[in-house]
Amino acid sequence: MQADNPGTDVIIVGAGAAGLMCAIEAGKRKRSVLILDHSPNAGRKIRASGGGRCNFTNINLSSDNYLSNNPHFCKSALSRLSPNDFIRMLEKHGIGYYEKEDGQMFCKSGSKEILLMLQSECKASGVKTLFNCNIENIKKTERYIISTDKGIFESKSLVIATGGLSYPNLGATDIGHRVARQFGLNVISARPALAPLSFGQADRKAFSELAGVSINAVVQCNNKAFRGSVLFTYRGLSGPAILQISSYWNKGDTISINLLPDMDAHELLLSKRQSRMEMKNLLSKHLPARFAERWSEIHLPSKPLCQFNERELSRAAESLQNWEICPDGIEGYKTAEVTRGGVETDELSSKTMEAKKAPGLYFAGEVIDVTGQLGGYNLHWAWASGFVAGQYV
């Protein structure tokens, strides 16, 4: 059967951050490019990023901000498209930006401006797009043949930039993982990442009434620590510090929370040892009152501070700076920012993103086993890996 696009050099499946960046670079090299996407329009996750402001990169970026079975894999791509390189692209299009905190870069006028920039660059490079197009089958002869509900398309190179499983309401699917397996590539089991952690039954009963309370704390697990807001929900814990640690947490692990990271809790309690003030009243000066009261009810007898002996105060101080919780699980893809796992990096060239077992087949973005921390790192990985693939397709 004759293809509906004879002569196309590159087909990219996925019109997200990685796919659009790959298309731009391939088009600049005079490759004929067709993007196929099952969604009605491009960049749906880009639109949602940063609450609509698009946290597009982080100026403090390094490979240390990424989690992968091969921590060195991302280094090549990150070195070839830096945060400043992407910022120059914004400046070329007159898009304003600002640094929020910890190097996080946001778009002043909203994520729509970045999406329009990418679409403009695609148009200038002659890239064609086809939306509401569902992939039915992919096979390889001399070229890649992609059967869809909109026709049959073929190309010399095929790029899978379909993202991960997070945000299913925006159309996320596992098609990228299925294509990888079809061509003999190993896929690291996927799981939600940058997601809230859920309480076990006892902790949910104890703390669900604190929903909405937020504490600035340091959260640790598996030799990783993050400082930021810890937000109580009806189901468990959320907030930036929890989302960060969730990528490093595994079922059965305990997380440790330092509730008073800016002071020595032992010294604080000893300084009030002669006081008739109750513990909850002292703690409410440094922690939200609702939390201070509930935490004190669970951990300490109700009596004035002057009636605590030194051992009791030491135990209380230790609990305040090393409050241990064993979450029951991690919430699902509906609330997860990204997906951990994906196409195993050993199956791909870090220089080109091409599959070693399938010449002409490339992967880019979240579909690969490279997961960034919160703060613009995942979008930058999408830009960088798409940019690299676009140099070689």
C-alpha positions as CSV (number, residue, x, y, z in Angstrom):
1,M,0.0,0.0,0.0
2,Q,1.4,3.4,-1.0
3,A,2.2,5.8,1.8
4,D,0.4,9.1,2.2
5,N,3.7,11.0,2.6
6,P,6.2,9.7,0.1
7,G,9.7,11.1,0.6
8,T,9.4,12.2,4.2
9,D,12.8,12.0,6.0
10,V,11.6,12.1,9.6
11,I,8.4,11.2,11.4
12,I,8.1,12.3,15.1
13,V,5.4,10.7,17.2
14,G,4.5,13.3,19.9
15,A,4.0,17.1,19.7
16,G,5.3,17.9,23.1
17,A,8.5,19.6,24.3
18,A,10.9,17.0,23.0
19,G,9.1,16.3,19.8
20,L,8.8,20.0,18.8
21,M,12.4,20.7,19.6
22,C,13.5,17.7,17.6
23,A,11.4,18.8,14.7
24,I,12.8,22.3,14.7
25,E,16.4,21.1,14.6
26,A,15.8,18.5,12.0
27,G,14.0,21.0,9.9
28,K,16.9,23.4,10.1
29,R,19.0,20.7,8.6
30,K,16.6,20.6,5.6
31,R,15.0,17.3,6.6
32,S,11.4,16.9,5.7
33,V,9.5,16.4,9.0
34,L,6.1,15.2,9.9
35,I,4.8,15.2,13.5
36,L,1.9,12.9,14.4
37,D,0.0,13.3,17.7
38,H,-3.2,11.7,19.0
39,S,-4.1,15.0,20.8
40,P,-6.1,17.8,19.2
41,N,-3.2,20.3,19.6
42,A,0.4,20.6,20.4
43,G,2.2,21.0,23.8
44,R,-0.6,20.2,26.2
45,K,1.9,19.6,29.1
46,I,3.8,22.7,28.2
47,R,0.6,24.7,28.6
48,A,0.1,23.2,32.1
49,S,3.8,23.6,33.2
50,G,4.5,25.9,36.2
51,G,0.8,26.6,36.7
52,G,0.5,28.0,33.3
53,R,3.7,30.1,33.6
54,C,6.0,27.4,32.2
55,N,9.0,26.7,34.4
56,F,11.0,26.1,31.2
57,T,14.5,25.5,32.7
58,N,16.8,26.0,35.7
59,I,20.0,28.0,35.5
60,N,21.6,25.8,38.2
61,L,21.1,22.7,36.1
62,S,23.6,19.8,36.3
63,S,23.4,16.0,35.8
64,D,23.1,15.7,39.6
65,N,19.5,16.9,39.2
66,Y,18.5,13.8,37.4
67,L,17.7,10.2,38.4
68,S,18.5,7.3,36.1
69,N,19.9,3.8,36.1
70,N,22.8,5.4,34.3
71,P,23.4,8.8,35.9
72,H,26.0,9.7,33.2
73,F,23.6,9.3,30.2
74,C,22.1,12.8,30.3
75,K,25.4,14.6,30.5
76,S,26.1,14.8,26.7
77,A,22.7,16.2,25.8
78,L,22.7,18.7,28.7
79,S,26.1,20.0,27.7
80,R,24.9,20.6,24.1
81,L,21.8,22.6,25.0
82,S,22.4,24.8,28.1
83,P,19.8,26.8,30.0
84,N,21.3,30.0,28.4
85,D,20.9,28.5,24.9
86,F,17.2,28.1,25.5
87,I,17.0,31.6,27.1
88,R,18.6,33.0,23.9
89,M,15.8,31.4,21.9
90,L,13.2,33.2,24.1
91,E,15.0,36.5,23.7
92,K,15.1,36.0,19.9
93,H,11.3,35.9,20.0
94,G,10.9,38.8,22.5
95,I,9.6,36.6,25.3
96,G,10.1,37.9,28.8
97,Y,11.3,35.6,31.6
98,Y,12.3,35.8,35.3
99,E,14.0,33.7,38.0
100,K,11.7,32.7,40.8
101,E,13.9,30.8,43.3
102,D,16.6,28.2,43.3
103,G,17.4,29.0,39.6
104,Q,13.8,28.2,38.4
105,M,13.1,30.2,35.2
106,F,9.6,31.2,34.3
107,C,7.9,32.8,31.4
108,K,6.4,36.3,32.3
109,S,3.5,36.1,29.9
110,G,2.6,32.5,30.3
111,S,3.4,29.1,28.8
112,K,1.3,29.9,25.7
113,E,4.1,32.2,24.5
114,I,6.7,29.4,24.6
115,L,4.4,27.1,22.7
116,L,3.8,29.8,20.0
117,M,7.6,30.2,19.8
118,L,8.1,26.5,19.2
119,Q,5.3,26.4,16.6
120,S,6.7,29.4,14.8
121,E,10.1,27.8,14.7
122,C,8.6,24.6,13.3
123,K,6.7,26.6,10.6
124,A,10.0,28.3,9.6
125,S,11.6,24.9,9.3
126,G,8.9,23.6,7.1
127,V,7.6,21.1,9.7
128,K,4.2,19.5,9.0
129,T,1.8,18.3,11.8
130,L,-1.1,16.0,11.9
131,F,-3.3,15.9,15.1
132,N,-6.0,13.6,16.3
133,C,-3.9,10.9,14.7
134,N,-3.9,7.6,16.5
135,I,-1.0,5.1,15.8
136,E,-2.3,1.6,15.0
137,N,0.9,-0.2,13.9
138,I,4.6,0.4,13.3
139,K,6.9,-1.8,11.3
140,K,10.3,-1.5,9.7
141,T,11.3,-2.6,6.1
142,E,13.7,-0.3,4.3
143,R,11.9,2.5,6.0
144,Y,9.7,2.9,9.0
145,I,6.0,2.4,8.1
146,I,3.4,3.9,10.5
147,S,-0.2,2.9,10.1
148,T,-2.7,5.3,11.7
149,D,-6.4,6.0,11.6
150,K,-5.5,9.0,9.3
151,G,-3.5,6.9,6.8
152,I,-0.2,5.2,6.3
153,F,3.0,7.2,6.6
154,E,6.7,6.2,6.1
155,S,10.0,7.8,6.9
156,K,13.7,7.0,7.0
157,S,13.9,8.1,10.7
158,L,11.3,7.6,13.4
159,V,11.4,9.6,16.7
160,I,9.4,8.5,19.7
161,A,8.7,11.6,21.9
162,T,5.5,10.5,23.5
163,G,6.3,11.4,27.1
164,G,5.5,9.4,30.2
165,L,2.4,8.3,31.9
166,S,1.7,11.3,34.1
167,Y,-1.3,13.6,33.4
168,P,-3.5,10.9,31.8
169,N,-6.2,13.6,31.6
170,L,-4.0,15.4,29.0
171,G,-3.7,12.2,26.9
172,A,-0.6,10.5,28.3
173,T,-0.3,6.8,27.2
174,D,2.4,4.1,27.3
175,I,2.7,3.9,23.5
176,G,6.4,4.9,23.7
177,H,7.2,2.1,26.0
178,R,5.3,-0.4,23.8
179,V,7.2,0.8,20.7
180,A,10.5,0.3,22.5
181,R,9.6,-3.2,23.5
182,Q,8.4,-4.0,20.0
183,F,11.9,-3.3,18.7
184,G,13.6,-5.3,21.4
185,L,14.6,-2.5,23.8
186,N,14.4,-3.0,27.5
187,V,12.1,-0.6,29.4
188,I,12.6,0.1,33.1
189,S,9.4,-0.3,35.0
190,A,7.5,2.9,35.1
191,R,6.1,4.5,38.3
192,P,4.8,7.9,39.3
193,A,7.4,10.5,40.4
194,L,7.3,14.0,41.8
195,A,4.0,13.0,43.4
196,P,2.3,13.2,46.8
197,L,2.9,10.4,49.3
198,S,-0.1,8.7,51.0
199,F,-0.5,8.0,54.7
200,G,-1.1,4.5,56.2
201,Q,-4.3,4.0,58.0
202,A,-3.1,5.1,61.4
203,D,-1.3,8.3,60.2
204,R,-4.3,9.2,58.0
205,K,-6.6,9.0,61.1
206,A,-4.1,11.0,63.1
207,F,-3.3,13.8,60.6
208,S,-6.1,14.1,58.0
209,E,-7.7,16.8,60.0
210,L,-4.6,18.9,59.3
211,A,-5.4,19.1,55.6
212,G,-4.3,22.5,54.3
213,V,-1.5,23.0,56.9
214,S,1.9,23.7,55.5
215,I,5.3,23.5,57.2
216,N,8.7,24.6,55.9
217,A,10.9,21.6,56.6
218,V,13.7,19.4,55.4
219,V,12.7,15.9,54.2
220,Q,15.2,13.1,53.9
221,C,15.1,9.6,52.4
222,N,17.8,7.3,50.9
223,N,20.6,9.8,51.4
224,K,18.7,12.6,49.6
225,A,17.4,15.7,51.4
226,F,15.2,18.5,50.2
227,R,14.0,21.7,51.9
228,G,10.7,23.2,51.2
229,S,7.0,23.2,52.0
230,V,5.4,20.1,53.4
231,L,1.6,20.2,52.9
232,F,-0.8,18.0,54.7
233,T,-3.7,16.7,52.6
234,Y,-6.7,14.4,53.5
235,R,-4.7,11.5,52.0
236,G,-1.2,12.2,53.1
237,L,1.7,14.6,52.4
238,S,2.3,16.9,49.4
239,G,4.2,20.1,48.8
240,P,7.5,20.7,47.0
241,A,9.8,18.9,49.5
242,I,7.5,15.8,49.5
243,L,7.3,15.8,45.7
244,Q,11.1,15.9,45.4
245,I,11.7,13.1,47.9
246,S,9.0,10.9,46.3
247,S,11.3,10.2,43.3
248,Y,13.8,8.6,45.7
249,W,11.3,6.9,48.0
250,N,10.5,3.2,47.5
251,K,7.7,1.1,49.0
252,G,8.5,0.4,52.7
253,D,11.0,3.3,53.1
254,T,10.7,5.7,56.0
255,I,11.1,9.4,55.4
256,S,12.5,11.7,58.0
257,I,11.2,15.2,58.5
258,N,13.1,18.0,60.3
259,L,10.3,20.2,61.5
260,L,12.7,22.9,62.9
261,P,15.5,23.1,60.4
262,D,16.7,26.6,61.4
263,M,17.2,25.9,65.1
264,D,18.5,23.3,67.6
265,A,15.3,21.8,69.1
266,H,17.1,20.5,72.1
267,E,18.4,24.0,73.0
268,L,15.0,25.5,72.4
269,L,13.3,23.0,74.8
270,L,16.1,23.4,77.5
271,S,15.7,27.2,77.4
272,K,12.1,26.8,78.5
273,R,12.7,24.0,81.0
274,Q,11.6,26.1,83.9
275,S,8.5,27.4,82.2
276,R,4.9,26.4,83.1
277,M,4.0,26.7,79.4
278,E,2.8,23.6,77.7
279,M,4.8,22.1,74.8
280,K,2.1,22.8,72.2
281,N,2.1,26.5,73.1
282,L,5.9,26.7,72.8
283,L,5.8,24.8,69.5
284,S,3.0,27.0,68.1
285,K,5.5,29.9,68.2
286,H,7.6,28.1,65.5
287,L,5.1,25.8,63.8
288,P,1.4,26.1,62.7
289,A,-0.7,26.0,65.8
290,R,-3.0,23.2,64.6
291,F,0.0,21.0,63.8
292,A,1.8,21.9,67.1
293,E,-1.3,20.9,69.1
294,R,-1.8,17.6,67.2
295,W,1.8,16.6,67.2
296,S,2.1,17.3,70.9
297,E,-1.0,15.2,71.6
298,I,0.5,12.2,69.9
299,H,4.1,12.4,71.1
300,L,4.0,14.0,74.6
301,P,2.1,13.9,77.8
302,S,0.0,17.0,78.5
303,K,1.9,18.9,81.2
304,P,3.9,22.1,81.7
305,L,7.5,22.1,80.4
306,C,8.9,22.4,83.9
307,Q,7.6,18.9,84.6
308,F,9.5,17.2,81.8
309,N,12.8,15.6,82.8
310,E,15.9,15.9,80.5
311,R,15.4,12.5,78.9
312,E,11.8,13.4,77.9
313,L,13.0,16.7,76.5
314,S,15.8,15.0,74.5
315,R,13.3,12.5,73.0
316,A,11.0,15.4,72.1
317,A,13.8,17.3,70.5
318,E,14.9,14.2,68.5
319,S,11.3,13.7,67.3
320,L,11.0,17.3,66.2
321,Q,14.2,17.1,64.1
322,N,13.8,13.5,63.0
323,W,10.1,12.9,62.7
324,E,9.8,9.5,61.0
325,I,6.9,8.5,58.8
326,C,6.5,5.4,56.7
327,P,4.2,6.3,53.8
328,D,1.8,3.7,52.6
329,G,2.4,4.6,49.0
330,I,2.8,7.2,46.3
331,E,-0.2,8.7,44.6
332,G,-0.8,7.8,41.0
333,Y,-0.1,9.3,37.6
334,K,-3.1,11.6,37.9
335,T,-1.3,13.8,40.4
336,A,2.3,12.9,39.5
337,E,4.4,15.6,37.7
338,V,6.5,13.0,35.8
339,T,7.2,9.3,35.2
340,R,10.2,7.6,36.7
341,G,11.6,4.7,34.5
342,G,11.2,4.3,30.8
343,V,13.4,3.2,27.9
344,E,16.7,2.0,29.4
345,T,19.5,4.4,28.6
346,D,21.9,1.5,27.8
347,E,19.7,0.8,24.8
348,L,20.4,4.3,23.4
349,S,23.3,6.4,22.2
350,S,23.8,9.3,24.6
351,K,25.2,11.3,21.7
352,T,22.3,10.8,19.2
353,M,19.4,9.2,21.2
354,E,19.3,6.5,18.5
355,A,18.4,3.0,19.5
356,K,21.5,0.7,19.3
357,K,19.4,-2.3,18.1
358,A,17.2,-0.4,15.7
359,P,19.0,2.0,13.3
360,G,16.9,5.1,12.5
361,L,14.7,4.7,15.6
362,Y,15.2,7.5,18.2
363,F,13.7,8.4,21.6
364,A,13.6,11.8,23.3
365,G,12.2,13.3,26.5
366,E,10.3,11.7,29.3
367,V,9.9,8.4,27.5
368,I,13.5,7.7,28.4
369,D,14.7,6.6,31.9
370,V,15.8,10.1,32.9
371,T,13.8,11.8,35.6
372,G,14.5,15.4,36.7
373,Q,14.0,17.0,40.1
374,L,11.3,19.6,40.5
375,G,12.2,23.1,39.2
376,G,12.4,23.1,35.4
377,Y,14.7,20.2,35.0
378,N,12.3,17.8,33.3
379,L,11.3,20.4,30.6
380,H,15.0,21.1,30.0
381,W,15.7,17.4,29.5
382,A,12.9,17.3,26.9
383,W,14.4,20.4,25.1
384,A,18.0,18.9,25.3
385,S,17.2,15.4,24.3
386,G,15.0,16.5,21.4
387,F,17.6,19.0,20.3
388,V,20.3,16.2,20.2
389,A,18.0,13.8,18.3
390,G,17.2,16.5,15.8
391,Q,20.9,16.8,14.9
392,Y,21.1,13.2,13.7
393,V,17.7,12.1,12.3
